[in-house]
Amino acid sequence: MKKKLFSLLLSLLAASAVSYGYTDFRGFNLDSLERVVAKWTPDAIERASEEELLALNRAYRDLMMGWQNLNGEKCAFYAWKALSISVPRKWEDASFDAYRFVGQVFYGAEQYDSAMFYYGKALEHLERMSPDAPGPDNPSAYTQSGIDNDRSLLYGTLGNLHNVMGDIPAAMDYYAKAGAIFDQYGWNESNTVLWYNIGETWMGEKEYRKAEAAYEKALRYAEASADSLMITYANKGLGRLYAEKGPMAKALKYLRDVNAYFVAHPDDSPVFRRENLEFIDKVLSRQKEQLALLLAASILLVILLIILLFVTRRLRKTRQEKEEVTELIEEVLDEIPPQKDGVTLSQREKDILDLLSKGYTTLDIAQALCLSGETIRWYRKKVLAKFDASNTAELISMAKELRLV
């Protein structure tokens, strides 16, 4: 994934860079061009004029570029051919290009140490270029913007290389150097791609805050460039970020904007379009999962609320029942006559015992309690039996001892 992203960065930076001024033969018949340069034997090269060597070097560089994405070995072969002419003659621009392409061949072969070495050689030739100094390979003289363009391209490449090798701090240092040049010349498209790539780097490191900041910066540069494709790249980065960490609705908004662009431009970046559709599928799947979880959680919450309501009502009812039982017990206890040494008296018996202690006769008690004399006598016998008393006097005495009267 990283290698593919960094290749994208290289190609886009190259596309937005200042033109090198020579023909790209990738759309032409490379075999025909090879047959032309094959006529140049070592002896012929020795006898060639400077103009002929310039043309031959240019042809080697065209072949080098033409084979870059088709055949790495041929690309490197013609780069070395070009270097055999440019290095001895100190044609710095031509040597820079050739060493850079050799580095990219090793980069593509994942031989990173070799790639680093040849990128370093390219940087050496780049540092030897002086603005406004004409030479055989630059008759109109180098321009500062052209040198800075080459330098930014190489810095971005070195940043990618360090990134793939796992040295993120070094990668960020080179990215910063490239970004400073882009800012200097207002190359917003290049900065968009650079910061998109930085966002992808931080995504790989699970540094989501840094990734979000990088993608948002890419979007600002893209909007400043007014390039819809650049805006699409930045939106895709933000869509991927939110697809990874949420929220899903926000991710879907960005990803659908990206898809709308690719629907309108089906021939642009098919790899990006396919990846974007994969992200949309992922987001929709996660949304379904989240909805399912939300539904399950809602059902569980309703069940818990029902249980809580039932328990609350049951507790309330239990509390009410407890209060009613307590009240009933208190009422029953109030109705239970006092007990002294095993003697239990009903309220009626207490009333009769109280009146007997006051000297009331059976008839007096009957009148006082509105009962018949027979009833009063029955109660008297019952009270005497409870106290095991022989007569009324003994009953009254025992009742006083027990403080019942």
Buried (B, 14 or more C-beta within 10 A) or exposed (E): EBEEBBBBBBEBBBEBBBEBEBBEBBEEEBEEBBEEBEEBEEEEBEEBEEEEBBBBBBBBBBBBBBBBEEEBEBBBBBBBBBBBBBBEBEBBBBBBBBBBBBBBBBBBEEEBEBBBBBBEBBBEBBEEBEEEEEBBBBEEEBBEBBBBBBBBBBBBBBBBBBBBBEBBEBBBBBBEBBBEBBEEBEBBBBBBBBBBBBBBBBBBEEBBEBBBBBBBBBBBBBBBBEBEBBBBBBBBBBBBBBBBBBEBEBBBBBBBBBBEBBEEEEEEBEEBBEBBBEBBEBBEEBBEEEEEEEEEEEEEEEEEEEEEEEEEEEEEEEEEEEEEEEEEEEEEEEEEBEEBEEBEBBEBBBBBBBBBBEEBEBEBBBEBBEBEEEBBEEBBEBBBEBBEBEEBEEBBBBBEEBEBB
